[in-house]
Amino acid sequence: MAANDGMNQTSPFCLVLTSAASEEQADTLARLIVEARLGACVQIQPIKSIYRWQGAVCAEPEWQLAIKTRQARFAALERFIRQHHSYETPEIVQLAISAGSADYLRWLDQGTRDEPAP
C-alpha cells in the first residue's frame, strides 16, 4: 500500500454489504466475520427493505452490515457469509474503496491479515 495522504489513490480495499433479518443475527454474523479476520470492521444499521421475492413485493425490517475488508478477501468472505447466513439468497455486494485515509487503510489491512502485524 502506497503511503500518501489517502486522496486519489487506488486501493486494494472494499466495502461488502449484506443484511440480516434481526439485530441478533447481524451481531452474530459481524462478530464471526471480524473473528475470522475476513473484515476489519463491520458496522450494523437498521434498515427497511422493499423487494420482490418469489413474485410478491415484500417490505421487511432488516439490519445492514457494512464490512470493511481487502478485495483479496472477498471470495473467502462471500463463502463465509453463505455458510453462516439464514437467507436462501443473501445480499453480498462488493463496493470498491477508491481512496481513504492512509492510516485507516493501514489499520484495515492489518485487521484482515491471517497473522496480525507485530
C-alpha positions in Angstrom: 0.0 0.0 0.0 1.4 3.3 -1.0 1.8 5.8 1.8 0.3 9.2 1.0 -2.5 11.4 2.1 -5.0 8.9 1.0 -6.5 11.1 -1.7 -6.9 9.8 -5.2 -5.0 6.6 -4.6 -6.1 3.2 -6.0 -6.7 1.0 -3.1 -7.0 -2.8 -2.7 -9.8 -2.4 -0.2 -13.6 -2.7 -0.5 -16.8 -2.4 1.4 -19.1 -5.5 1.3 -22.8 -5.2 2.1 -25.1 -7.8 3.4 -28.2 -7.8 5.5 -29.8 -9.9 8.2 -33.3 -10.5 9.4 -32.6 -9.4 13.0 -30.2 -7.4 15.1 -29.1 -10.6 16.9 -28.3 -12.4 13.6 -26.5 -9.3 12.3 -24.4 -9.0 15.5 -23.5 -12.7 15.4 -22.5 -12.6 11.8 -20.5 -9.4 12.3 -18.6 -10.9 15.2 -17.8 -14.1 13.3 -16.5 -12.1 10.3 -14.2 -10.0 12.5 -13.0 -13.0 14.5 -12.2 -14.8 11.2 -10.3 -11.7 10.1 -12.4 -11.5 6.9 -13.4 -8.0 7.9 -11.5 -5.4 10.0 -14.7 -3.7 11.0 -18.4 -4.3 10.5 -21.0 -1.5 11.0 -24.6 -2.5 11.6 -27.6 -0.3 10.9 -31.4 -0.9 10.9 -33.0 -0.5 7.5 -36.3 -1.3 5.8 -36.0 -3.3 2.5 -38.7 -3.4 -0.2 -38.0 -6.1 -2.7 -39.6 -8.7 -4.9 -39.3 -12.3 -3.8 -41.0 -15.3 -5.4 -43.4 -13.0 -7.3 -44.5 -10.9 -4.4 -43.4 -7.4 -3.3 -42.2 -7.6 0.3 -41.4 -4.9 2.8 -39.3 -6.0 5.8 -37.2 -4.5 8.5 -33.6 -5.7 8.3 -30.1 -5.0 9.6 -27.5 -3.9 7.1 -23.9 -5.0 7.6 -21.2 -2.8 6.0 -18.0 -4.9 6.1 -14.6 -3.2 5.5 -12.1 -5.6 4.0 -9.5 -6.2 1.4 -10.6 -7.1 -2.2 -8.3 -10.2 -1.9 -10.5 -11.5 0.9 -13.8 -11.1 -0.9 -14.1 -14.7 -2.2 -13.5 -16.1 1.2 -15.9 -13.6 2.8 -18.6 -14.4 0.3 -18.2 -18.2 1.1 -18.3 -17.4 4.8 -21.4 -15.3 4.6 -23.2 -18.0 2.5 -22.2 -20.7 5.1 -23.4 -18.6 8.1 -26.4 -16.7 6.7 -30.0 -17.6 7.3 -31.3 -16.3 3.9 -31.6 -18.6 0.9 -30.2 -15.7 -1.3 -28.3 -13.3 0.9 -27.2 -9.9 -0.4 -23.5 -9.9 -0.9 -22.3 -6.8 -2.8 -18.8 -5.5 -3.1 -18.1 -1.8 -3.5 -14.5 -0.7 -4.2 -12.9 1.8 -1.9 -11.2 4.1 -4.3 -9.4 6.2 -1.7 -9.1 6.7 2.0 -7.0 7.9 4.9 -3.6 6.1 4.7 -3.7 5.4 8.5 -7.2 3.9 8.3 -6.4 1.8 5.3 -3.2 0.5 7.0 -5.4 -0.5 10.0 -7.9 -2.1 7.7 -5.1 -4.1 6.0 -3.7 -5.3 9.4 -7.1 -6.3 10.6 -7.7 -8.6 7.6 -4.4 -10.4 7.6 -4.3 -14.1 8.7 -1.4 -13.2 11.0 -1.7 -9.8 12.8 1.2 -7.4 12.3 3.7 -7.2 15.2 
